[in-house]
Amino acid sequence: MEDKRAARRHGIYGEHRPVAGEAVALLHVVAKGGLRLEKLLSRAITRGEIHEIILVDEDLKPGDEVKGFAPVAFFEVEEGGLIVVGDQVNVNGVHLGTVTGFDLNHAPNHINIMVRAESLRGHDLALGCKVKIG
């Protein structure tokens, strides 16, 4: 399983329950600069919280500056769990990308979950689509 390999890569993480939810708002913008990934490898996410998915198209690690990014959706967590850098992100069962880090710029309102994708454009998300991370 991919999430087991990602967790082992960081040494301290074992198996963990995926986070699941539903898109509650869509965003359509590509931006440059202004974000830096926190030096965090994981975030515990609880039911009922709303967080943002932001795509990046470059390889990043915690602590790196983000040059270009595309916020794509806010999702409401229906099943809480742990998100670890390296976890896979799927929307309606289709692979969107891999968690590359977290930005806490808007905390405590929400966490920006940064996802490495092939492209910042061309992702057809819809309101109500199912999100699974892990």
Secondary structure, DSSP 4 states (H G I P E B T S, - for coil): -HHHHHHHHTSS----PPEEEEEEEE----EEEEEE--S-SEEEE-TT-EEEEEEE-S---TTPEEEEEEEEEEEEEEE-EEEETT-EEEETTEEEEEEEEEE-TTTTT--EEEEE-S-SS-----TT-EEEE-
